[in-house]
Amino acid sequence: MVSDYKRTEVYSGPEAAQPKHMFVWLCNKLADTGIACGSILDVGAATGDFLRYAASRFPNATCEGLEYDRELVQIGNAKAAAIKLHHGDANSMDALNDQAFDAVFLTGTHSIFEDFRPSFAECIRVARPGGRVFITGLFNDYPVDARIHWRYAERFEDDWHPGYNLFSKASIAAFLAGQPRVPAHTFEKFVLPFDLEPQQDPIRSWTEPGDTGERNFRNGIMPLNLELLTLTIGSDSGAER
Ligand SMILES: C[S@@+](CC[C@H](N)C(=O)[O-])C[C@H]1O[C@@H](n2cnc3c(N)ncnc32)[C@H](O)[C@@H]1O
């Protein structure tokens, strides 16, 4: 049996003094689009660390998050009034209106799901014309999709855990071809400018040098090809804002 994803202890610790490099990089990507950003949604927001940083970068934007783990929602909402976390499911964001957000982020979350399509479709639905959807995580360059279930060695009695499903760029391109609101998409490799050491938990990722000195991510399961998928949401007039 595969359990629900629940890593509350990993995401409920004290907030780091510095924002994650990924969060800074993602906010730079949003700034680079030049869109007038009045509203941001982070799906799979944990306790809202990304949103609190995004609120400091885009002070005129409302910053909301959606998170499935009620404990994380409660901890996050107790931290600061500048952001608002909602309890909900990325695959069915019933409480959120169509075309409500200029920028929608889904970071490190789609590989939890057995199928990427419902969460991607929901992100597209709630994104405004002229806006962007930023999806960061694992993508396969090869035309193969894989479902990965893991457990710690010798804990044979545990349920299998999700979190590292690997969807191919080919499947994603085929899905996006059927999304009339997404006229363009790009993939871009996420590169860390410093080494990440292995931690005691072999599920947490670290970096290793590649053949040409590049820094590759992996964890105790497999190499991790971390990329950013940016979806451009077509504007009603056909021109981007
Ligand atoms: C790997 S963590 C990433 C957290 C954060 N986005 C980050 O980058 O640090 C995945 C998050 O998605 C949440 N999650 C899992 N299933 C979800 C679902 N169906 N809908 C919304 N959030 C979900 C988890 O509880 C967790 O907070």
The ligand as a Gaussian input file, in Angstrom:
#p B3LYP/6-31G(d) Opt

LIG

0 1
 C        8.089000      18.472000      -1.185000
 S        7.062000      19.562000      -0.297000
 C        7.463000      21.149000      -1.062000
 C        7.114000      22.319000      -0.192000
 C        7.427000      23.697000      -0.790000
 N        6.677000      23.928000      -2.021000
 C        8.905000      23.882000      -1.020000
 O        9.315000      23.927000      -2.180000
 O        9.655000      23.971000      -0.043000
 C        5.454000      19.211000      -0.969000
 C        4.332000      19.941000      -0.255000
 O        3.091000      19.627000      -0.922000
 C        2.114000      19.290000       0.058000
 N        1.098000      18.418000      -0.574000
 C        1.095000      17.070000      -0.702000
 N       -0.013000      16.656000      -1.349000
 C       -0.718000      17.768000      -1.654000
 C       -1.966000      18.005000      -2.307000
 N       -2.705000      16.998000      -2.802000
 N       -2.398000      19.274000      -2.438000
 C       -1.671000      20.327000      -1.939000
 N       -0.493000      20.169000      -1.285000
 C       -0.012000      18.906000      -1.161000
 C        2.927000      18.607000       1.152000
 O        2.223000      18.537000       2.388000
 C        4.169000      19.492000       1.199000
 O        3.977000      20.622000       2.006000

